[in-house]
Amino acid sequence: MINFIKTENAFNKVLKRGIKDAETVNILFTSPYDKASQAILRELKEGNHHIKDGLNVVDSFDTPHAFVACDTTQVPCLINIYKRKKNIEYYVPFIYEKLGVFLP
């Protein structure tokens, strides 16, 4: 399931689930002006992925606070949160691999 987060409040709820409720939370940070981000989003929207745990997509212009909350400054960026442990992935081929998306 892919969830596009549009507000800071919605992002904070997702973040709380990963930190306090011990759920696995995957967050993909994107930008409408980044070509790699747009390529990933296009593949996700077309259904060319193998996501198991769900994915929350955050746009850098809709929720700038999310970048500060997750200590990231780059896009695309895939963050996996589980039991207060955060794994941040910036390398685009690894992001494609973790999402099950084929490289263009």
C-alpha positions as CSV (number, residue, x, y, z in Angstrom):
1,M,0.0,0.0,0.0
2,I,1.4,3.4,-1.0
3,N,0.3,6.4,1.1
4,F,1.1,9.9,-0.1
5,I,1.5,12.2,2.9
6,K,0.4,15.8,2.3
7,T,0.4,17.4,5.8
8,E,2.8,17.7,8.7
9,N,0.2,16.2,11.0
10,A,-0.2,13.1,8.9
11,F,3.6,12.7,8.8
12,N,3.9,13.0,12.6
13,K,1.3,10.2,13.0
14,V,3.3,7.9,10.7
15,L,6.5,8.7,12.5
16,K,4.9,8.0,15.9
17,R,3.8,4.6,14.6
18,G,7.3,3.7,13.8
19,I,8.9,5.0,16.9
20,K,6.4,4.2,19.7
21,D,4.2,1.4,18.3
22,A,7.1,-0.7,17.0
23,E,5.7,-0.9,13.5
24,T,7.9,-1.1,10.5
25,V,7.5,2.3,8.7
26,N,9.0,3.0,5.2
27,I,9.2,6.6,4.2
28,L,10.3,7.8,0.7
29,F,11.3,11.4,0.5
30,T,10.9,12.9,-3.0
31,S,10.9,16.2,-4.8
32,P,8.9,17.3,-7.9
33,Y,12.2,18.8,-9.3
34,D,14.4,15.8,-8.9
35,K,14.5,13.4,-12.0
36,A,15.4,10.3,-10.0
37,S,12.5,11.0,-7.6
38,Q,10.1,11.4,-10.4
39,A,11.3,8.2,-12.1
40,I,10.7,6.2,-8.9
41,L,7.2,7.8,-8.4
42,R,6.3,7.0,-12.0
43,E,7.2,3.3,-11.5
44,L,5.3,3.2,-8.1
45,K,2.2,4.7,-9.6
46,E,2.2,2.3,-12.5
47,G,2.4,-0.6,-10.1
48,N,5.9,-1.8,-11.0
49,H,7.0,-2.6,-7.5
50,H,7.2,-5.3,-4.8
51,I,6.5,-3.4,-1.6
52,K,5.6,-5.7,1.4
53,D,5.2,-3.4,4.4
54,G,3.7,-0.4,2.8
55,L,5.3,2.9,1.8
56,N,4.7,6.5,2.8
57,V,5.7,9.0,0.2
58,V,6.7,12.5,1.4
59,D,7.1,15.5,-0.9
60,S,9.8,18.0,0.0
61,F,7.5,21.0,-0.7
62,D,4.4,19.7,1.1
63,T,6.1,18.7,4.3
64,P,9.5,20.4,4.8
65,H,9.4,19.6,8.5
66,A,9.7,15.9,7.7
67,F,13.2,16.3,6.5
68,V,14.3,17.9,9.8
69,A,12.4,15.2,11.8
70,C,14.3,12.4,10.0
71,D,17.7,14.2,9.8
72,T,17.9,14.0,6.0
73,T,18.7,16.6,3.3
74,Q,18.7,14.7,0.1
75,V,16.1,13.3,-2.3
76,P,15.4,10.6,-3.2
77,C,15.9,9.1,0.2
78,L,14.3,5.9,1.7
79,I,14.0,5.6,5.4
80,N,13.1,2.5,7.3
81,I,12.1,2.9,11.0
82,Y,11.5,0.1,13.4
83,K,11.7,0.2,17.2
84,R,13.5,3.6,17.3
85,K,16.1,2.4,14.8
86,K,16.4,4.3,11.6
87,N,18.1,3.1,8.4
88,I,18.6,5.8,5.8
89,E,19.3,4.9,2.2
90,Y,20.4,7.6,-0.3
91,Y,22.0,5.5,-3.1
92,V,19.4,5.4,-5.9
93,P,20.1,1.8,-7.1
94,F,19.6,0.5,-3.5
95,I,16.3,2.4,-3.3
96,Y,15.1,0.8,-6.5
97,E,16.2,-2.6,-5.2
98,K,14.4,-2.2,-1.8
99,L,11.2,-1.0,-3.5
100,G,11.4,-3.8,-6.0
101,V,11.4,-1.3,-8.9
102,F,13.5,-1.9,-12.0
103,L,16.1,0.6,-13.0
104,P,15.2,2.6,-16.1
